[in-house]
Amino acid sequence: QVQLVESGGGLVQPGGSLRLSCAASGNVFAVNVMGWYRQAPGKQRELVAQITSGGTADYADSAEGRFTIAIDNAKNTVSLQMDSLKPEDTAVYYCTLEMGERGTYYDYWGPGTQVTVSS
């Protein structure tokens, strides 16, 4: 079993910054991708950013240029530095992990952390 625990959410003013962190523990092996999704009230869950174990990152258009994702393979952690935050970034942010190999893969989600951008 694998557990993901997010931290770093909270309330921030527009234009401010937050750093989210996520640690994976348990039977973690062959990590392929870690990432962040978010879900705002009344909206579908959407990808924010993801990064491979090799360091290749992809960002949603809304995050490009403002958010930075980073992975630490030795610690099985992923972080999301969020700058120039906007009210529309308000959402619950979920950490994700895909691991596995040879055609067998597993996906895990964290419980989520609330990010609120408001003055």
C-alpha positions in Angstrom: 0.0 0.0 0.0 1.1 3.5 -0.8 0.1 6.7 1.0 0.4 10.3 -0.3 0.3 13.2 2.1 0.1 16.8 0.9 1.1 19.9 2.9 1.4 23.6 2.3 -2.1 24.7 1.4 -3.7 27.7 2.9 -5.0 31.2 2.4 -3.0 33.7 0.3 -3.7 37.0 -1.2 -3.8 37.5 -5.0 -0.3 37.9 -6.3 1.1 35.8 -3.5 2.9 32.5 -3.4 2.5 29.1 -1.9 4.5 25.9 -2.0 2.8 22.6 -1.9 4.6 19.4 -1.0 3.7 15.8 -1.2 5.4 12.8 0.3 4.8 9.2 -0.8 5.4 6.4 1.7 4.8 2.7 1.9 5.6 0.2 -0.8 6.8 2.8 -3.3 8.8 1.4 -6.3 9.4 2.2 -10.0 8.0 5.7 -9.8 7.1 7.0 -13.3 5.2 10.2 -12.8 4.2 12.4 -9.9 1.9 15.4 -10.4 -0.7 17.8 -9.1 -4.4 18.0 -10.0 -6.9 20.5 -8.7 -10.7 20.7 -8.4 -12.5 24.0 -7.9 -16.1 24.0 -6.6 -18.5 23.1 -9.4 -15.8 22.2 -11.8 -14.1 19.0 -13.0 -10.8 17.9 -11.7 -8.0 19.1 -13.9 -4.3 18.5 -14.3 -2.1 21.3 -13.1 1.4 19.9 -13.6 3.2 16.6 -13.7 6.8 15.5 -13.8 8.5 12.2 -14.7 11.1 10.6 -12.6 13.6 11.7 -15.3 12.6 15.4 -14.7 10.4 16.1 -17.7 7.6 18.4 -16.7 4.3 19.4 -18.3 2.1 22.2 -17.2 -1.5 23.2 -17.9 -1.7 26.5 -19.8 -3.1 28.1 -16.7 0.0 27.1 -14.7 2.7 27.7 -17.3 5.1 30.5 -16.3 3.7 30.8 -12.7 4.0 27.3 -11.2 7.1 25.1 -11.0 7.0 21.4 -10.2 9.9 19.5 -8.9 10.6 15.8 -7.9 13.0 14.3 -5.5 13.4 10.7 -6.5 15.4 9.8 -3.4 12.7 10.9 -1.1 9.7 10.1 -3.2 8.4 13.7 -2.9 7.0 16.2 -5.3 6.6 19.9 -4.8 4.6 22.7 -6.6 5.8 26.2 -6.2 3.0 28.5 -7.1 3.7 32.2 -7.7 1.5 35.1 -8.9 -1.6 33.3 -7.6 -5.0 34.4 -8.8 -8.4 33.9 -7.3 -9.2 31.4 -10.0 -6.4 29.2 -8.6 -8.6 28.5 -5.6 -9.2 24.8 -5.4 -8.4 21.6 -3.6 -5.1 20.4 -4.9 -4.4 16.7 -5.1 -1.0 14.9 -5.4 -0.8 11.9 -7.7 1.7 9.1 -8.2 2.0 6.6 -11.0 4.4 3.7 -10.5 5.0 0.4 -12.0 6.7 -1.4 -14.9 6.4 -4.2 -17.4 2.8 -3.4 -18.2 1.6 -3.3 -14.6 1.0 0.2 -13.2 -0.6 1.7 -10.1 -2.1 5.1 -9.6 -2.4 6.8 -6.2 -4.0 10.0 -5.0 -3.5 12.1 -1.9 -6.5 13.3 0.2 -6.0 16.9 -1.1 -5.1 20.2 0.4 -7.1 23.4 0.1 -5.7 26.5 -1.6 -7.7 29.7 -1.3 -6.6 32.9 -3.1 -8.5 35.8 -1.8 -8.1 39.3 -0.5 
